[in-house]
Amino acid sequence: GFAADLGMAFAPGAMFADVYLNGEYVGNYMISDQVEVSSNRVRVQKGSTDTDTGFLVEMDQKIIDYPEGVEGLDWFVVEGYHFMVKEPASDEDYRTPAQFAYIEQYFGDLFATLRDGEDYAGLIEVDTFIDWFIVSEVFKNVDSGYSSVYYYKDAGGLLKMGPVWDFDLSSGNQQKELVWQLRQPTGWYTARWDKNRIFYYLFEYASFRTALRARWIELYDSGVI
């Protein structure tokens, strides 16, 4: 897929399969990889009680309408955005309160840093944010500021974006009220204030816009886009 062509660390694969039950055809289904921490998927440290361990976090605004888990245990909120800590999960025996507090503070620091226009180099691996953004924009993914927006961080490392996930509402398949926003050849969708505010803030940095442009040209010249 496109994410794999960009060299993203993990790009979920998928295939279609005709399913039969007791010899009776029940339909055509799509089978895909799962977004989870493992040696061949999201590769970060797992099973450690260290505060700065491996993390997998999902920005998931569905929690507003469809509550899941407990705030302060399973998820936290920064600037109105809900972040579910998928790994280490609250039901794992190696999970500690300090780990949750650490990643909550990390995201809080990231938002504050970007909002104030300060240097974010010590917080995120910007190349992963750029590639994630390009995939979301090329396919005009409706959910790029709503849910299935994943971040991961290994022990001692910077925050990265990925893997890409949940593109059922993309590529022209979206709600009618979003047609004009998602089918225009100009303008950004993901980086709007009311969509993914991290990218709204990043676009305020000339250095980020320059790096994004350079990556786009690189991919275009190499035939990936």
N, C-alpha and C positions, 0 to 999 in steps of 0.2 A: 504494500500500500504506500500511499504518499508519505506517511509519517516514517516508514522504514526507509524510503528513498532519501529522506532528510537526515538519516542516521540517528534518529531518536533512540535512546537506550533500550526502550521496550515499546514495540508497536503491536498491539493485540491483533492476532490473525483471526480470520473467520472463513467459514465455508458453508455452503448450503447442502442439505441432506434430505433425501426422501425417506420418510419414517413410516415403517409398517409395524403394526401391533397385532400379534397373532395372525399374521398373514394378510391383514387388512390395512390398506393405505390410509394414513391419517393426516397426511399433508407434508408440505415442504417447509423445513425449519432451518434457521441459521444457527450454526454452532460456532462459538467464539471462545477465545481465551478469556480468562477472568482477570480483573485488575486486583492483584494481591501481591503481598511480599513473598517472594520465593527466589530460588537460585536462578530460575530462567524467566522471571517476570520482573517485578520491581525489586532490584537487588540492593537492599539495605540491611543493616544489622537487625536481627530479630532474636528475641529471647533474653535480652540483657536487661538488668535492673539499673544500668547507668542512666543518669538523667539525660545526657546528650547521647541518645541511642538512635536507631533508625526509625524514621517516621514516614507514614503515608497518610495524607490529609486530603479530604474532599471538601471543596466549597459546594454546599448543597442548600439552596434556598427553598427547596421543597419542605424543609423542616418547619417553615412558617405555617404552611397549610396542612402538612401531614407530619405532626410531631413524632419524633423517633429518639429514643434514648433520653438522657438527662443532661441538661445544661450544667457545665462545670465538671462533668464526669465523662460524657461522650462527645460533647461539642461545646464550642465557644463562639462568641460573636465579636466581630471587629467592624466598626462603622456600618452596622446593620447586616453584614455578611456572616452567614452561619458556616462554620467549619467543623466537619465531623472528623475526629481522629480515628482513622481506620486501623492504624498500627502505631504503637501498641494498643490493642483494643482493651476496653475497660474490664472485660471478663477474663483476660489473661492473667495468670498468677504472677507473672514477672512485671506487670504494669505497676507503676508507682505514682502517687499524686504529684511528685516532683517532675515526672516526665510530662504530664499534662500541663502543669504550670509553665514548664520550660517552653513547650511549643506554642502555647497560647501567648506567652510574652514575646516569643520570636515573631509571630505574625503581627502583634501589636507594635513592636519596634519597626517592622517593615513598613506598615501603613504610615506610622508617624514619620519615618525617615523620608518616604516618598512624598508625603503631604507637605513636608517642610522643605523639600527640594535639596535634601542633603545627600551625601555620597552613599550609594547603596551597594557598592562593590563588595563590602564585607558581609553581605546578607544573602544575595542571590547569585546563581550562575546564570548570567543574563542570556547566554546563547540558547539555553533551553527554553527560556521565556519567549525569545524571538521565534524559534522554530514552532513552538506550540501556537503562538499567535498567527503565524503564517498559515498553518494547517486550518485553523479555525476560520480565518478570513477567506481563504481560497474556497472553502466549502460552505461559507456563510452559515456557520453553525449557530442555530438559535440559542442553544444552551451554553454558549461560551461565557455567559455572565450569570448563569442561573444554577446549574447543577452539573455533576459529573466533571467538574473542573478539579483535576488532581495535581497535588504537589507532593514531592518526596524529598527527604533529607537524610543522608547517612550520618553516622556518628562522626562528629568533628567536621562535617562538611557544610557547604552552603545549600540553601534551599533551591530546588530545581522544579521545573514544571513538567508534568506528564504523569502517566501516559495519556494520549488523547483517547477519548471515549464518548460513546453515546451521540452518534451522528444521525439518528433517525429523523430529526428535524433539521435538515440541512440540504444543500444542493438543490434548492428551489422547492423543497417540501417543507412548508411552514404555514403558520396561521395566516389567514387572509390579511389581517391588519398589519402584518410584518412584510408584506410583499414589497412595498415601496422602499422599505429600509434595507432589505436584503438582496434585491435584484438590481440595484443601481451599480453602474461600473465605477462610481467614484464614492469617496467617503469611507469611513470605518464604522463597523458595527460593534465589535468587541470592546473597543477603547472608549466607548461613550461613558459619561458619568453615571448613567443609570444602568449600565451593564456591568462590565468588569472594571472596577475602579482602580485596581492595581495598574492596569494598562493605561487608564486615563492619566494617572499620575506619571507613569513612565514616559508617556508621549510629551510631557512637559519638559523632558530632558533632551537637549539637542544631541547629546552623545548617544542616547538610545535610538533616536530617529535616524541618525547617521549609520549606526550599526545595523539597524533593521533594513535600511536601504541597501547597504553593502551586501547583506545576506540575500536579499531578494535578487539583486543583480547577479550574484554568484550562482544562485539556483536557476535563474532564467538563462544565463549564458551556458550553463552546463546541460540544459534541456530537461531539468527536473520539473520545472514549471512550464 
